[in-house]
Amino acid sequence: MPLHCACAPAATVDLRTPNDARPMIDNPFTPPWPLRGGHAQTLLASAPSRSIAVRARAVDLQGESERLVLRARNGAVLQAWYATGEVRRPLVVIVHGWLGSHEASYVLSSGAALWAAGFDVARLNLRDHGGTDHLNEEMFNSARIGEVVDAVEQLIAVHGNGPVGVLGFSLGGNFALRIGVAASRQALPVGAVLAVCPLIDPASSIACIDRGVPVYRAYFMRKWHAALDAKKAAVPALYDFTHTYALRGVGSTTDYFVREHTEYHTPREYFAHYTLTGDALAGLAMPTRILAARDDPVIPAADFGRIAPTPQLSIHLTSTGGHCAYIEDLASACYADRYAVDWFRRWQARG
């Protein structure tokens, strides 16, 4: 959903990308004029008509997918939906955004495109997402990167065919980038990473949400309350979220959540574990690309200029595209899907 964000003008952003960040696909993203702009793009991405079109394209992917249960070293249980053909092909792991799942339209759309292009696809659910609230007593929080890295390691070990690619959207893009850093440190065979509209600075994005048009803030709060209700229903003896319903903003609810349901004392301490500004991505050892839009109403474009130059990271910032949208036409063709296929094909071609 779109938000109006009072952020620094995108035109002043210095991307500071050390590598050639030109688009791999020759034509830039230039949708017809009615589809341009962050609000139009983001609204279209979540429209029911798009969901219907995407699900039609993803019939084969979903039909070939099986549910996998993955156990992390910390005891956490995660779930993925894995699709392969008769012969194993290069694997791409897709990570959804906050309050999304393996069935989110953007996940199904990219997954179907990669599947048709000759890749195996694993759609990984983060803790408490995709109907998995009952699998773990402790709640999801964005600092829990270790269990996600463990899940990817299991997918590589059991279902991989050589190095794998990792694709993430929004908060999932943030996780994908951190998976890349962890894989580099642990020598895990992650060959390439693509993050679409990744969260870079949670404090910055939360400020955009809470300063935006009230209807959009209400949308996010409604989804969050529904997720909390699902967690309480799954583990009723442990949780009571009554106090959260009186809170009106994502920021104030985050403050409460951090104090009551994490080991961190303040949001600042919590955010430090997944903020990607400065040299947080300096350890990347594999080709890594960020695809993001200047008119994204959720992720301020200025945040990308706060990432320190890193040899393996390049950033492609388009003039339009909204938040994880990149809708090209009324049939819901998606530029980000073609971009992902091209990025991972190029990685495979490099061997």
C-alpha positions in Angstrom: 0.0 0.0 0.0 1.3 3.5 -0.7 2.3 6.1 1.7 3.2 9.7 1.3 6.7 10.1 2.8 8.3 13.4 3.8 11.8 12.3 2.9 14.8 14.0 1.3 14.3 14.6 -2.4 15.4 11.5 -4.4 17.1 13.7 -7.0 19.8 14.6 -4.4 20.7 11.0 -3.6 24.3 10.0 -4.1 24.2 6.3 -4.7 28.0 5.8 -4.4 27.9 2.5 -6.1 31.4 1.3 -7.0 30.3 -1.0 -9.8 28.4 -0.3 -13.1 24.8 -0.1 -11.8 23.2 0.3 -15.2 20.2 -2.0 -15.8 21.0 -5.4 -17.1 17.9 -5.3 -19.3 18.4 -2.7 -22.0 15.1 -0.9 -21.9 14.6 1.1 -18.7 11.4 0.7 -16.8 9.0 3.1 -18.5 5.4 2.0 -18.0 2.6 3.9 -19.8 2.0 7.3 -18.1 -1.2 6.2 -16.2 0.9 3.6 -14.4 3.7 5.9 -13.4 4.2 7.1 -9.8 4.7 5.4 -6.5 1.1 5.5 -5.5 -0.3 4.2 -8.8 2.4 1.4 -8.9 2.0 0.3 -5.3 -1.8 0.3 -5.5 -1.8 -1.8 -8.6 0.6 -4.3 -7.1 -2.0 -5.1 -4.4 -5.1 -4.8 -6.5 -7.4 -7.9 -6.6 -7.2 -8.0 -10.4 -3.4 -8.5 -10.2 -3.7 -11.2 -7.7 -6.0 -13.1 -10.0 -3.6 -12.7 -13.0 -0.6 -13.7 -10.9 -2.2 -16.8 -9.5 -3.2 -17.9 -13.0 0.5 -17.6 -14.1 1.7 -19.4 -11.0 -0.5 -22.5 -11.4 2.4 -24.7 -12.5 4.7 -23.4 -9.8 2.1 -24.1 -7.1 1.2 -27.4 -8.5 4.8 -28.6 -8.3 5.5 -27.2 -4.8 5.8 -29.3 -1.7 5.9 -28.1 1.9 9.2 -28.4 3.6 9.8 -28.1 7.4 13.2 -26.7 8.3 14.8 -26.7 11.8 17.3 -24.1 12.8 20.1 -24.5 15.3 18.2 -22.4 17.9 15.3 -24.8 17.7 13.1 -22.6 15.5 11.0 -24.3 12.9 10.4 -22.6 9.6 8.5 -23.6 6.5 9.2 -23.4 2.8 7.4 -24.4 -0.4 9.8 -26.0 -2.8 9.3 -26.7 -6.5 11.6 -28.8 -8.7 11.4 -30.6 -12.0 12.4 -34.2 -12.7 16.0 -33.1 -12.7 17.3 -30.6 -10.2 18.0 -27.2 -11.6 19.7 -24.1 -10.1 17.8 -23.1 -7.0 16.6 -19.6 -6.1 15.3 -19.0 -2.6 12.6 -16.2 -2.3 12.0 -14.3 0.9 8.8 -12.3 1.3 8.3 -9.0 3.1 6.8 -8.1 6.5 3.4 -9.6 7.0 3.7 -11.4 3.6 4.1 -15.1 2.8 4.9 -17.7 0.2 1.5 -16.8 -1.4 2.1 -13.0 -1.7 1.5 -11.9 -5.2 5.0 -10.6 -5.7 6.4 -13.9 -4.5 4.2 -16.0 -6.7 4.9 -13.7 -9.7 8.7 -13.8 -9.4 8.6 -17.5 -8.5 6.5 -18.4 -11.6 8.9 -16.4 -13.8 12.0 -18.1 -12.4 10.3 -21.5 -12.6 9.4 -21.0 -16.3 13.0 -19.7 -16.9 14.6 -23.0 -15.7 15.2 -22.5 -12.0 14.0 -24.5 -9.0 12.2 -22.2 -6.5 12.0 -22.3 -2.7 9.5 -19.8 -1.2 10.6 -19.4 2.4 8.3 -18.2 5.1 9.8 -16.2 8.0 8.7 -17.2 11.5 5.0 -16.5 12.1 4.3 -15.8 8.5 2.3 -17.8 6.0 0.1 -19.6 8.6 3.1 -20.8 10.7 2.3 -19.1 14.0 1.9 -22.4 15.7 5.3 -23.7 14.8 7.2 -21.6 17.4 6.2 -20.2 20.8 8.5 -17.1 20.6 7.4 -14.4 18.2 9.0 -13.2 15.0 11.3 -10.2 15.0 13.5 -8.8 12.3 16.7 -9.4 14.3 16.3 -13.2 14.0 18.6 -13.7 11.1 20.4 -16.8 12.3 17.4 -19.1 11.9 16.8 -17.8 8.4 20.4 -18.4 7.4 20.1 -21.9 8.9 17.0 -22.6 6.8 18.8 -21.5 3.6 21.7 -23.7 4.6 19.4 -26.7 4.8 17.8 -25.9 1.5 21.3 -25.8 -0.1 22.3 -29.1 1.6 19.2 -31.1 0.7 17.8 -29.5 -2.4 20.5 -27.4 -3.9 22.3 -28.1 -7.1 25.5 -26.1 -6.5 25.4 -22.5 -5.3 21.9 -20.9 -4.9 20.5 -17.5 -5.5 18.6 -15.5 -3.0 15.8 -13.1 -3.9 14.1 -10.9 -1.3 11.4 -8.2 -1.3 11.1 -5.2 1.1 11.9 -6.6 4.6 12.7 -9.9 2.8 15.2 -7.9 0.7 16.8 -6.8 4.0 17.0 -10.4 5.1 18.4 -11.4 1.6 21.2 -8.9 2.0 22.0 -10.2 5.5 21.9 -13.8 4.3 24.5 -12.7 1.7 26.7 -11.3 4.4 26.3 -14.3 6.7 26.9 -16.7 3.8 30.1 -14.9 2.9 31.4 -15.2 6.5 30.3 -18.9 6.8 31.4 -19.9 3.3 27.9 -21.1 2.4 27.4 -21.5 -1.3 25.2 -18.5 -2.0 26.2 -17.4 -5.5 24.1 -14.3 -6.1 21.7 -12.0 -4.2 19.0 -9.7 -5.5 17.0 -7.4 -3.2 14.0 -5.6 -4.5 13.0 -2.4 -2.6 14.8 -3.6 0.5 14.4 -2.1 3.9 17.6 -0.2 4.7 16.8 1.8 7.8 13.7 0.7 9.8 13.5 3.9 11.8 13.4 5.9 8.5 10.7 3.7 7.0 8.6 3.7 10.1 8.7 7.5 10.2 7.5 7.5 6.6 4.5 5.3 7.5 3.5 7.3 10.5 3.8 10.6 8.8 1.9 9.4 5.8 -1.8 9.5 4.8 -3.7 8.1 7.8 -5.5 5.5 5.7 -2.2 3.7 4.8 -1.0 3.8 8.4 -4.4 2.2 9.3 -3.8 -0.5 6.7 -0.5 -1.5 8.1 -1.8 -1.5 11.7 -4.8 -3.6 10.7 -2.5 -6.2 9.2 -0.3 -6.2 12.2 -3.2 -6.6 14.6 -4.4 -9.5 12.5 -1.0 -11.1 12.8 -1.0 -10.6 16.5 -4.4 -12.1 16.8 -3.2 -15.2 14.9 -0.2 -15.6 17.2 -2.4 -15.3 20.3 -4.8 -17.9 18.8 -1.9 -20.2 18.2 -0.3 -19.8 21.6 -3.1 -18.4 23.9 -1.3 -19.2 27.2 1.6 -16.9 26.4 0.2 -13.8 24.7 -2.2 -11.0 25.4 -2.0 -8.0 23.0 -4.9 -6.0 24.4 -2.7 -3.0 25.0 -1.6 -2.8 21.4 -5.1 -2.0 20.0 -5.1 1.4 21.6 -1.8 2.3 19.8 -2.3 4.2 16.6 1.1 4.2 14.9 3.7 1.7 13.7 6.3 3.6 15.8 4.4 3.4 19.1 3.4 -0.2 18.5 7.0 -1.1 17.7 8.1 0.6 21.0 5.6 -1.6 22.9 6.6 -4.7 21.0 10.3 -4.3 21.6 9.9 -3.7 25.3 7.4 -6.5 25.9 8.3 -9.2 23.4 12.0 -9.0 22.6 15.3 -9.1 24.5 16.1 -5.5 23.5 15.5 -2.5 25.7 14.8 0.2 23.1 13.8 0.3 19.4 17.2 1.9 18.6 19.0 -1.2 20.0 16.6 -3.5 18.1 16.9 -1.6 14.8 20.7 -1.8 15.1 20.5 -5.5 14.3 19.0 -5.0 10.9 19.8 -1.5 9.8 22.0 -1.7 6.6 23.5 1.8 6.4 27.3 2.4 6.7 29.5 -0.6 6.2 26.9 -3.2 7.2 27.1 -4.9 3.8 30.9 -4.6 3.5 31.3 -8.4 3.9 29.4 -9.4 0.8 31.5 -11.8 -1.3 29.0 -12.6 -4.0 27.5 -10.5 -6.8 24.7 -8.5 -5.1 22.2 -6.2 -6.7 19.6 -3.8 -5.2 16.7 -2.8 -7.5 14.7 0.1 -6.0 12.5 3.0 -7.1 12.9 6.6 -6.3 9.2 7.0 -5.8 8.9 4.1 -3.4 6.4 5.4 -0.7 7.7 3.0 2.0 11.5 2.9 1.5 13.1 6.4 1.2 15.4 6.6 -1.8 17.9 8.7 0.3 18.6 5.6 2.4 20.4 3.9 -0.4 22.9 6.8 -0.5 23.8 5.9 3.1 25.3 2.5 2.2 29.0 2.5 2.1 30.7 1.5 -1.2 31.2 -2.3 -1.4 32.9 -4.1 -4.3 30.3 -6.8 -4.8 27.2 -4.5 -4.4 25.6 -2.4 -7.1 22.4 -0.4 -6.9 19.9 0.2 -9.7 17.5 3.0 -8.7 14.7 3.5 -11.2 12.6 6.7 -11.5 9.4 4.9 -10.8 8.2 1.5 -9.7 6.6 2.1 -6.3 7.1 -0.5 -3.5 7.8 -3.9 -4.9 5.5 -3.2 -7.8 7.1 -2.5 -11.2 3.8 -3.1 -13.0 4.3 -2.7 -16.8 0.8 -2.9 -18.1 -2.8 -3.6 -17.1 -2.2 -7.3 -17.6 0.2 -7.0 -14.6 3.4 -7.9 -16.4 6.2 -7.2 -14.0 9.6 -5.6 -14.8 11.1 -6.9 -11.5 10.3 -10.5 -12.6 12.2 -10.1 -15.8 15.0 -8.3 -14.0 15.3 -11.3 -11.5 15.4 -13.8 -14.3 18.1 -11.9 -16.1 20.1 -11.3 -13.0 20.2 -15.0 -12.0 20.7 -16.2 -15.5 23.8 -13.9 -15.8 25.1 -15.3 -12.5 24.6 -18.9 -13.8 26.4 -18.0 -17.0 29.4 -16.8 -15.1 29.6 -20.2 -13.6 
